[in-house]
């Protein structure tokens, strides 16, 4: 399994049994992607052998990752579509706008939205019934 993701300060690459940060090897062993989701910190578990305790690595918030490379509990993350209604101040008045965003749950969708539009005030989050995305 080979994939990469980015935080605001670093680039991480998982290449089979090796983990690189900005091109430097930082861990080697069996790498379990516990959480690799846009808008949240990555949590990776590296096991070396049955005689050594596993190493837990947590990164800063992920700012860029391909959807196919997002994992939750070691499996490809199943995402749902959420509609976020929010207030945005423009031209001295508040406007109520709507935004569709994929997420594994309401909190994940909210964290992605808040990361990219921190000044917006969320009014309501609604899961679009029966709509899952890859």
WOWODA-V581208 format. One line per field, one symbol per residue. psi: psi as a letter, one per 30 degrees, with the letter a starting at -180 (. if undefined). A space follows every 50 residues. Layout:
psi = ???
This chain:
psi = kklllkafflkkkjjcgkkkjhfkkfkkajjjiejjkkflkkjkkkkelf fkllkkkkllkkfkkkefgkkjhflkkkllkkkkklkkkkhglkkjlkkk kklfaeeeeeeeeeefiffkjkekkkkjkgjll.
